[in-house]
């Protein structure tokens, strides 16, 4: 099943918007709230990196300080070198004798300058290396956190389109955003050090307002950057549905399981066109944002360039008038250029950090998703193992999240220890949903379920799941070996070859496994291994049944366990079930009603209601809905 496509356009965006101040007096409070959220997100990112490897932060701090100081040292070395060259040149021309004393000084300054150049290059390379290494480590840590959180979340979450918006937004940022923000923060630190140092240099330039002008001219650029970073974030979050649609249409055309149907029905062009339509809609808004921001930046750049030109003329005039040395012209103009570039870097980097902290809010939102399926008691009950369990449904009703229709409607029934129970009904009657409630993948919206006389909500969920051995209708097909596919029935148990082969025998899977190239070690599916084997759906179903035989369960639940098997294989499986379900409570769903004849209890569901219950003989004598379904099916088999 593919996930729902997502919430209505604008749903996520509406949650993001914050009430803006209506009065001037409210602005400080509003700004304080924004800054508080900004620093909270920033601290969250630092904590992520610290959790990954603490040395990353220490290394980046040291390199940031070094990167801030070295450019200024290089500029000073360059200016002193230029002054020394000019002085030696003047002396040599006036005396006609080379200035040998000045030359040794020039060699020293030249060496110092190139040491600074090498140190800057070395620092940049080390910084790049650390960024790449830490980027992989942090991305792995974040992805692991997301996987861990997904494991903890309720199944209910996976039924909500809004959850997929949170998941898509979180995973989209996991690969690069945290380390990008951290790197940007340390770039800010080194930039501040450099700019402050250059301002100290420029304080010697007259008039002083020349330096201040650089700061004033940077303010409009900062405003534009922050405005468009937030607009970009809002647009990206608002368009989560479009991105999921792009991913869906792209993946569906390349899905190996759908490749045959896509080719036969000629659906490739259809989905490709839909991909193009969604991309055109998605890109249209992005392009508009890019163009508007670019237009503002170009305009502001023209103003800034004109101002810098004037400042260069002022410094040049002071050199011309002999007020400063020629080497200092290089120092001051370089400082001026570096301050302008530094402020531009500071603004753009700050905007990037701000935008990044907004995006990281996606991860925070996902990680804060609350779990509802948990023990109602502080210390969850531990179910007794290897014994019969009594299950009682008391006025149980259930509606899926976000809907009002009752999929299960006021069901009352009792399953005694050791019972074999069959759920019967047409598609959509609520059979699989009832199993999900029994296994506490969901909680009833009304009523309660008792296990051994206690509300099922009181039990520790992990220990509760341990008592169930279950095969769902949409069972898993895993791209691992045959052996591992079977052991997944109880993954926390040490693999035992004898038990694995016994489970395969009981599920009738042993016969086809013996003909595979590597028997139980054969890799399945051609996702990763060149010699991977593709099984038929019937063979996969036998493997899924082997999982149930392998598990050490007290309650065996089978949702259409033989749907893909032929009649002979089905009968063989049910004969095996008779052996397996000794001393176990067994609940299974089957559309082939011949399997219901040996059940202790048959529950007949229709539109979520329990309309009949009893054994085969009792229900046939009653001549109700079960009688009608069984007779219709039996007649069809007789006609065939």
Buried (B, 14 or more C-beta within 10 A) or exposed (E): EEBBEBBEEEBBBEEBEEEEEEEEEEEEEBEEEEEEBBEEBBEBBBEBBEEBBEEBBEBBEEBBBBBBBBBBBBBBBBBBBBBBBEBBEEBBEEEEEEBEEBBEBBEBBBEBBEBBBEBBEEBEEBBEEBBEBBBEBBBEBBBEBBEEBBEEBBEBBBBBBBBBBBBBBBBBBBBBBBBBBBBBBBBBBBBBBBBEBBBEBBEEBEEEEBBEBBEEBBEBBBEBBBBBBBBBBBBBBBBBBBBBBBEBBBEBBEEEEBEEEBEEEEBBEEBEEBBEEBBEEBEEBEEEBEEBBEEBBEEBEEEBEEBBEEBBEBBBEBBEEEEBBBBBBBBBBBBBBBBBBBBBBBBBBBBBBBBBBBBBBBBBBBBEBEEEBEBEEEEBBEBEEEBBBBBBBBEBBBBBEEEEEBBBBBBEBEBBBBBBBBBBBEEEBBBBBBBBBBBBBBBBBBBBBBBBEEBBBBBBBEBBBBBBBBBBEEBEBBBBBBBBBBBBBBEEEEEEEEBBBBBBBBBBBBEBBEEBEEBBEBBBBEEEBEEBBEBEEBBBBBBBBBBBBBBEBBBBBBBBBBBBBEEEBBBBBBEBBEEBBEEBBBBBBBBBBBBBEEBBBBBBBBBBBBBBBBBBEEBBEEEBBBBEBBEEBEEEEEEE
